[in-house]
Amino acid sequence: MPRNNKIIDLDELAARVKELKAGGRKVVHSHGIFDLLHIGYIRHFEAAKKMGDVLVVTLTRDEHVKKGSHCPAFPQDVRAEAIAALEVVDYVAINLWPSSTETILLLQPDIYVKCPDENMSDTDNQSAIGREIDAVHSVAGKIRFTDDITFSSSSLLDKHFSFFTPEVDQYLEDFRHRYSLDEVLGWLEQASRLRPLVIGEVIIDEYLFCEGIGKSTKDPVLAVLQESVEEYGGGSLAVANHLAGLCSEVGLVTQLGGIERREDFVRGSLWPNVKPVFLTKSDSPTISKRRIVDRYSGNKLLEIYKMNDSLTAGEDARALCDALEKAINEWDITVVADYGHGMLTQDAIQLLSERSAFLAVNVQSNAGNRGFNPISKYRKADYVCLAGYEVAIETRQREGNLRDRVSEIAQRFDCPRFTVTQGKHGSLHYDIKTGYTEAPALATRVQDRVGAGDAVLAVTALLVRVGAPCDILSFVGNVAGAELVADLGNRVPLDRLALSKHIASLMK
């Protein structure tokens, strides 16, 4: 059969499988990413075909591949075409869901076949394969593993088709020699046992996608046609969700507006294992930031803030300090995401600095606070995570050696550990005991930089708390940043399994 006739949609494949089985043909099903077609996969398909009469292959969709921003190397249509070119394969379809479980239930194959390297050696794999086994048994099928030569697509791609510069490749090679994958993931495992508390403003991130239709005939204004709107939980909601993907239980103390409160949306945007305390800022809306985005290019045309950034006062300020005093004793680490929009008073900051068992802080400089949100207002913390321009604001120096500027901050601010994120230039970590550690950026695809710093703050704060080496927390932090910039804003929070897979793909 010509390869183009082999590639069909999933519903059509289900109908054909039903007809084939009704005609007495034994249907074998294999599922995977199959990013790089190599001899291991070819022998796997050949062995699978011998188990039955018809071999159908389904592929993981691009958006569901969770091995890092550099994966998959080949888009789903290209991967499907490559597999369809094999004579041994009868039909190919692209999956609709993140896992194969729903596909097994839809196709109901006689035999479901997996590659020999997809074993039960770790808990996450065991859970995924367990669900597949249950699905196969529920449709009266059998599960089989092939047994032949194996290769890792990720390893082959990393070795022969690198997505990184020679400098980054060398950094990764050096890192692999110093640490094993189990060692890196072991620190994430330790971090997952922490119970973090998040403090900071709620921000509702709204993306209004539009199409440019031309210049206004009367004014020098770009006219756009609205197409769709997407909203995500940002600010402290995003930090809490990142931590919820890494830890089993997360606390949150935040403020909603006394007007335009949006509490239903805020609650709905939080992961189930986040335990929120919602306070009120009177005469204020819940903060939202609308971004007008050109659908075709992805460029942001305009950003609109809705907020009252006056400082929390009166009964609201007293309620804030009461809530913080009650909460901070119940959690292992306090993570402050201070966006400079008026929630945190000086009394609240002093309470956090003096009473937190371990205080991790990020102060953000953005268009809404115009530089009036320096890290020095905290005076004391156990860990600080800043962007490079926030260091520039604190030192009043836009240029010069970054290490010198970080040293200047460290000398006047009681904090033993800093991380400075620098976008495409990677990150710099400072520890008062071990000095400086640098790590390059690991992003290969940048769609949106909004929220990347929140992800880095979340994962590095946990790793610092459990005492991870500086180069491990720098590496993992940059992997987390790469995860976030590859998608739109805070659409997809960090997830321990996806993060671990991304790390594994870089360490093969």
N, C-alpha and C positions, 0 to 999 in steps of 0.2 A: 504494500500500500504506500503511495507517495506520502512523504512526511507531513506535508501540509494538511492532508486529509486525516492524519492521525490526531492532530491537535483540535480538541473539541471542548465545549464548556462542560462544567461539572454535571449539570442537569441532563444534558444529552448523554454524557458518559454513563450516568446512572441508568438511563433507559436502555442503553445498549448492553450493559452488564446484565440487566434483568432478562433481556431477550436471549443473551448468550447462555445464561444459566438455565433458562427454560428449555433451551435446545440441547441441554446435556453437556455443555462446555464448562470446564473447571477454570474459574477466573482467579488469577493471582494479582495482588495489589501491593505496590511498593510506594512509599511516600518519603520525601525529603526535600532538602534545599537543592542539592546537586549543583553547586555553584560552578565547579570546574569538572568537566567530564574527563575522567581519567581511567586507567586500566582497572583500578579497583572497582569503580562503579560498573564498568562494562562486564566484568566477571560476575558481579553481584546480579545484574540483570539476566545474564545468561543462566546462572544457577536458578534464579527465581522462575524463569520461563520453563525450566525442566520440571518444575513442581506442578505445572498445570498446562492448560491449552492456550490461554489468552493472558498476556501480561499488560496491566494498566499501571501507569505511573502518574502520581499527582505531586505537584510542586508547591512549596511554601511561597506565598505571595511576597513581593519585595518588602512591603511595609510590616510584615510579620517576622522577618528575619532579625533576630535579636542577638547578633554577634558583633555589634559595633557599627559605627557610621561608615566604615569602609566595606561593609558587607551588605548585600551580595555584590560581588565584583561584576556579575553579569545580570542584567534585568530579566525578569521572569519570562518574557517572550523569547529572549535569546536562549535561556536555559531550556525552555520547552522545545524549541527548534532543534537544539543539539541532541536532546534525548530522542526526539521523534526520528532523527536521522539513523538511529540504530535499528537494524532489521529485526532484532529480537523483541523490540517494544512494539506493542500493537496500538495502544492509545495513550495520549498524554492530556492531562487537564491541570489547570492552575487552581489551587485550593481557594476556598472562600474564607476559611477560618484560621486562627493562629495555630491550632493544633490539628492533628489528623483524626482525632476522635470522632468528630461530627462527620467527616468524610467516610470513615469506615461504616458508620451507621447508615449513611446514604447509599453507598455502593454495595454493601453487604457481600464482600468477596468471600470466596471459598477459603483462600489462604492469604494471610497478610504477612509479608516478608520484610525483615529488617536486615541492615548491614551488620557484619560481625563486630564492628567497633561500637555499636549502639547497645551497650550492656547495662547491667544493673549495678554498676560499681559505685554510684553515688546516690544520695537521697533524692536529689532533684530529678535525675534520670529515672530512678526507680519509680517515682511518682508519675512521671509522664508515660513511661512504658506500662505501668500498672493500669492507667486509664485506657491505654490502647488495648491491652489484653482483655479488660472487661468489655470493651466495645466489640472486639472480635468474637468473644464468647457469646455475647448477647445476640449476635446475628448467626450463630451456629457455625462460625468459621474456625480456622486454626491459625496459630501464629508460628512462624518459622524464622530462623536466622541462617543466613548464608555463611559459608566458612571458606574464605579464600583470601588472597592478598588484599591488604588494606592500605589506604593512603588518606591523609587528611587534606581536604581541599584547602582549608585555611592555611595549613603549613606550606603547601605547594605555592599558593598565591603569595604568601608572605615572603617566601624564599626567592621566587622567580618573577613575581609581578608586583613589586612593592608599590604601595600607595604613598609612601613617605619619602622624604628627602634622604640622602645618604647620612646626614647628621642624625636624623631621627632613627634610622635603621641601626646606626651604631649605638645610639642610646639604648634602644630596645635589646640589642644583642648583649650589651654590657649588663643590663638589668637582669636578663635571663641567666647570666652566669652567676650573679650574686644571689638571686632568690629563685626558689621553685614556685610553681603555681600553687601547690598546697600551702606553702608558707604565706603567700599573699592572701589567699582565700581564708586562711586560718585567722588572720587579723580581722577580716570582715565578719567571720563567725563570732569572734570575741565581741566585736562592736555591736552585733545584732542582739546581744543580751542586755544592752543598756536600755534604760527607760528615759528618753530625752523629753524635755519640756521646751516648747517654742514660745517665744514672746515677740510680738510685733504687729504691725498694721496688716489688716486684710486689704488686698488689692484685687479687684475684679478686672482681669485683662480681657478686653474686647477687641476683636479683629473684624473690621468691616471691609470685606473684599469688594472691589469695584473694577469697572472697566473705564479707561479714559475715553471720552467721546469727543473731546476737542476743547478749544478755548471759547470762553463766553464771548458773544458778539459785542457786549456792551462794556465789559470790564476785563482787566488782565487776570482772569481767573480760569483755572483748569476745571472743566466740567467732567464729572464722572457719573457712571451709572451703577447704583448699588446692586450687587448680585447676591451676597449672602453675609451672615454674621455668625461668628463663633465666639464663645465666652469660656474662659478658664479661670480657675482659682489661682491667683498670684499672690505675691507678697508672702506673709507668714503662712498662708494656706499652702503655697507651693513648698515651702521649707518643711512644713509638717507632713505633707504627702510624700516628699522624698524620704524623710526619716521613717515614715510608716511602711515604705517599701523595703526598708533595711532592718527595722526593729519590730518587735511584736506589739508594743504599746507606746503611744506618743501622747503627751499632753500639749495643750495649746491654750494660751491666754491672749485674747485679742479684743479689738474694739470694732463694733458695728455702728453705723450712723443712727442717730435718733430719728432722722428722716431718710426716706429711700433706703431702708435697712437691708433689704435683699437677703434676709436670714435663710429663707428656704433654699435659695441658690447656693449660699455659702455652705450650709450643712450638706447639701447634695454633692458638692464638689470635693468634700473631704473623704479620705479613705475610712473604712469602718473602724479601724483600730486607732483612730485619733479621738481623744477625749477633749472636747473643746469647752472653754469657759468664755462666753460672749459677754463683754461689757458694752457700755454705751457711751458714745461721744455726742452729747446733746447739740442740737442746732447744726448738725453735720450730716452729710450723706455718707453711706459706706463708700469708701474710695474706689473709683473706677478710672481706668485709663483706656481710652478708645484709640485704636490705631487704624488709620485709613490706609488700606494696602491695595496696590495695583495687582490684580489677580495674575496677569500675564508675567510680569517681571519679578513679583514678590517684593518690590520696593515699597517702603512705607512713605506715604505722601504727607501725612500730618498726624500729630498725636494730640489728643484732647483729654485733659485731666478734669475730673469732677471730684472736688474735695473741699473741705475747710481745714486748712493746715495750721490753724491756731492751736496753741498748746492746750492740752487737756487741763481743765481747771475745776475748782469748786468740788461738788459732790462726786463728779466723774473722776477727778484726780484721787480723791480719798478711796473710792471704790477700787480703783486700779491698784493702789498700794496694798489695800486689804487683800485683794485677790492674789497678788504676787507673793505677799508674806505667807499666805496659806499654801500656795502651790509649790514654791521652790524647795520646800523641805521634803516633798514627796517624790522627787525625781533625781536621777543620777547625774544629769548634766542639763544646764540651762543654755539654750541656743537663742540668742537675741538677733532678730532681723529688723534692724532699725532703718526705716526708709525715710526718716526725717520729715514725716508729715504730721507731727504733733502729738502722737500718742504718749510717748515716754517723757515724763517730767524729770526734773533733776532729782526729786525725792525718789522716784521709781528707779532711776539709774543707780543712785546711791544704795538703795535696798538690794538691787541685783548684785552690785559689786561686793557688798559686805556679806550677804547671806547665801549666795549660790554655792553649792558644793563644788561645782566646776562651771565657769562662765566662758562661753564662746560667743564672740560678737562680730557682727558685720554692720557697719554703717554705710549706707549707700548715698552717693552723690548723684542726683538726677536733676532733671529740668525743674522739678517741683520744689527743690530746696536750695538750688543755686549756690551750693558750697557752704550752706549754714548747718552742716551736719558732720562735724569732724569727729574722729575717733577719740580725740583727747578729752571730750566731755565725759568719758567713762572713767578716766584716771587709772582704772585697774581692771584686769581680766586675766583669765588663764590661757586664752587663745583668741587671736584676732585674724579674720580673713578679710582682706581688702582688695579692691581693684587698683591697678597702677595709678589711675587718675585720682583715686582717693588718697593715695600716699602723696601725690603732688599737691593736693589741697591742704593736707595736714602740714606739710613742710614748706608750703608756698614756693615750691620749686618744680617747674614743669620739665626741666632738663637736668642732666647730671647723672652720676652713677646711682643706680637704684639701691645697691647695697648700702651706700653711704646714707641715703635718705631713710632707709629702714632702720639703720643703726641710730640715726638721730631721733627717730620716734621711740625706739626701744629705750633710749637713755632718759627720756622724759616721761615715759608711760610705763606703769608697772605691769608688764606682760612678758612672759618668757618665750612665747612662740607666736610667730606670724606666718601667714601665707599671703603672698601678693600674686594675684592673677593678672596676666598681661596679654590676654587674647591670643592672637596668632604667635606671640613670642613665648608662650608657655607660662610657667609659674616659678616663683622664687619662694623658698621656705627658709625661715630663720628660727633657729633654736638657740637659746642662750648658752646651752651646754655644748652643742655640736657644730654651731656656726651655720653656714649657708648651704642650701641644696637647691639646685636648679633642675627643672624638667621641661622638655619641649612640649608644645601643643600636639595633641594626638587626633585632632579633628581632620577628617578628609572631606567632609561635606558640611557647609555652613548654610543653613536656611534662615535661622533667626537666633540672635545672641541673647534675647530676653530670657532671663531666668537661669542662665548658665552659672552665674556667680552663686545663686541660691543653692544649686545642686552641689557645687564645690564646697560651700560652707557646710552643708549637711553632712556629707560623707567624711570630710577631713576633720570636722569637730569630733565625730565619734572615734576616728582613728587616733587622734591626739589624746583623747580621754583614756583609751586603753593602752597607750604607750607605744604605738607602732613606730618603727624607724621612719625618719624624715623622708627618705627616698621612696619608701612604700606609700606613704600618705600622699606625697607629691604625684606619684604615678597614678594612684587610684583616683585622686582628685581630678587629674587631667583627663582620665578616661570618663569620669562622670560629666565633666564639661563637654567632652566630645559627644556624649549621648544626647545632651540637651540641645546643642546648637544644630544638630542634624534634623530637628523637628521644629514645629511651630511653637514658640513660647513654652508654656507649661502644659502643653497638651498631654504629654506622657511623662509622669513622674518617674524617678529612679525606682528600679526594681532589683532586688538582690540577685535573682536568677539571671536577668538580662545583663546586669553589670558584671556578674561572674563570667558569663559567656563571652562578653566583650574582652575582659581581661585575659581569658583563656586563649582567645583567638590571637592576641598580641604576643602571648608567651610561648606559642608553639614554634 
